[in-house]
Amino acid sequence: MDETVEQPILEVVDVLHKYGSVTALDHVSLQAKRGEFLTILGSSGSGKTTMLRVISGLEQPTQVGKLAIGGVDVRGKPPSKRNCTTVFQNYALFPHMSVAENVAYGLKVRNVPREDARKQAMQALAMVQLESKSERRIAQLSGGERQRVALARAAVTRPAILLLDEPLGALDERLRIDMQSELVEIQRALGMTFVYITHSQEEALTMSDRVVLMSHGRIEQSGRPVDLFDRPATLFAAGFMGYENILPGRLTGRQGDQATVELAGGITVRGVASEALGAVGTQAALAVRAERMALLATADGDAGRDGANVLAGTLRKQIYHGKYTDQTVDTAAGTIRLRRWDRVPSAEQVGAVAWQPEDCIVLPA
Ligand SMILES: Nc1ncnc2c1ncn2[C@@H]1O[C@H](COP(=O)(O)OP(=O)(O)OP(=O)(O)O)[C@@H](O)[C@H]1O
């Protein structure tokens, strides 16, 4: 049996890193599978860059249980002796060299013969569709083209892992979106493992096989994009993933993955129980997305017949955005935000909001 098949390409176990009194990484462990697009997501200061620098060897961690790339222990090894390359946000390209020379640089320092280096550089440039600009200087390229050169330069030496530090951060919105799909295509074509860091949840959800959400030097949650989006495990994760409605309450019951919560105003609703929920009677919160909420004309009658949660309320505000309409409804449990993608009913018809229990998560508060 080939033992390398299931071995993670990257293994980080229990890393602690302190800058003086600041704990940037607080006992973090993570793994990446071969060929995986792994994204480390988090706001500024959460420890993403430090994690990348520890992996690449630019930072020596205060303490680490295990740090292996392709099964090789790389603790204490310099960056050049680790089978990974970093693509920096500012690209770090050489302005005095041509595009082709920039890409061939890593091969040159590895003593690859000149002609071979040139050939491989041109192949890498073909991959990012920049062969025709191989003789240009870096200053003669657009931001997106520079990004592609940086990618070609990092990929040309075929490292086991490519570490990408907010590589799209400097690009404008339109180009960023184009580059997102391009990066995924390149990663798939190369079959290379990407460890990508970003503060953008949209970028993480769009590109990744798996997302590691960090906060204050710790991992809040990791999983597939759909897990983080639909099943946040903590209040922080729900907030970071953009849940518009987070209602405080008290856990009144739990059965398997179902939970009941009493919200302010004494209304009891049902939802999907988070694994981390405490005992019945403890504080809990209900998280629901604005687009999962529906408006009803009245809270009475058939509203709750299909098992939906229902809250009586009145429409306070309605803002038309063209493609969708945002609405704010006041209820006894708090203010509810709705986003409607369909035709918007008139204000007189609104007497309640409703949503399905499977569309909301009950989290520890
Ligand atoms: N060289 C340093 N000296 C002291 N503290 C540092 C240093 N580098 C980072 N820190 C601190 O460590 C913590 C984690 O920083 P890090 O750069 O890893 O976060 P980040 O998630 O990458 O943030 P950003 O998205 O802003 O780059 C922060 O509190 C930061 O202020």
The ligand as a MOL file (V3000), in Angstrom:
LIG
                    3D

  0  0  0     0  0            999 V3000
M  V30 BEGIN CTAB
M  V30 COUNTS 31 33 0 0 0
M  V30 BEGIN ATOM
M  V30 1 N 6.3370 41.6810 14.4030 0
M  V30 2 C 5.3760 41.7940 15.3190 0
M  V30 3 N 5.6260 42.3020 16.5530 0
M  V30 4 C 4.6480 42.3900 17.4680 0
M  V30 5 N 3.3880 42.0080 17.2860 0
M  V30 6 C 3.0590 41.5000 16.0630 0
M  V30 7 C 4.0380 41.3770 15.0250 0
M  V30 8 N 3.4350 40.8480 13.9380 0
M  V30 9 C 2.1470 40.6530 14.2830 0
M  V30 10 N 1.9270 41.0360 15.5590 0
M  V30 11 C 0.6470 40.9320 16.2960 0
M  V30 12 O 0.2580 39.5810 16.2970 0
M  V30 13 C -1.1470 39.4650 16.1030 0
M  V30 14 C -1.4210 38.6130 14.8550 0
M  V30 15 O -0.9090 39.3150 13.7240 0
M  V30 16 P -0.9960 38.7440 12.2420 0
M  V30 17 O -0.2320 39.6610 11.3560 0
M  V30 18 O -0.6150 37.3180 12.2310 0
M  V30 19 O -2.5540 38.8590 11.9620 0
M  V30 20 P -3.3460 38.8160 10.5800 0
M  V30 21 O -4.5790 38.0340 10.8380 0
M  V30 22 O -2.4610 38.3510 9.4880 0
M  V30 23 O -3.7180 40.3330 10.3470 0
M  V30 24 P -3.7610 41.1810 8.9630 0
M  V30 25 O -4.9430 40.6620 8.2010 0
M  V30 26 O -3.9440 42.5860 9.4510 0
M  V30 27 O -2.4510 40.9430 8.2670 0
M  V30 28 C -1.6820 40.8820 16.0230 0
M  V30 29 O -2.1220 41.2410 17.3150 0
M  V30 30 C -0.4710 41.7040 15.6210 0
M  V30 31 O -0.5640 43.0200 16.1040 0
M  V30 END ATOM
M  V30 BEGIN BOND
M  V30 1 1 1 2
M  V30 2 1 2 3
M  V30 3 2 2 7
M  V30 4 2 3 4
M  V30 5 1 4 5
M  V30 6 2 5 6
M  V30 7 1 6 7
M  V30 8 1 6 10
M  V30 9 1 7 8
M  V30 10 2 8 9
M  V30 11 1 9 10
M  V30 12 1 10 11
M  V30 13 1 11 12
M  V30 14 1 11 30
M  V30 15 1 12 13
M  V30 16 1 13 14
M  V30 17 1 13 28
M  V30 18 1 14 15
M  V30 19 1 15 16
M  V30 20 2 16 17
M  V30 21 1 16 18
M  V30 22 1 16 19
M  V30 23 1 19 20
M  V30 24 2 20 21
M  V30 25 1 20 22
M  V30 26 1 20 23
M  V30 27 1 23 24
M  V30 28 2 24 25
M  V30 29 1 24 26
M  V30 30 1 24 27
M  V30 31 1 28 29
M  V30 32 1 28 30
M  V30 33 1 30 31
M  V30 END BOND
M  V30 END CTAB
M  END
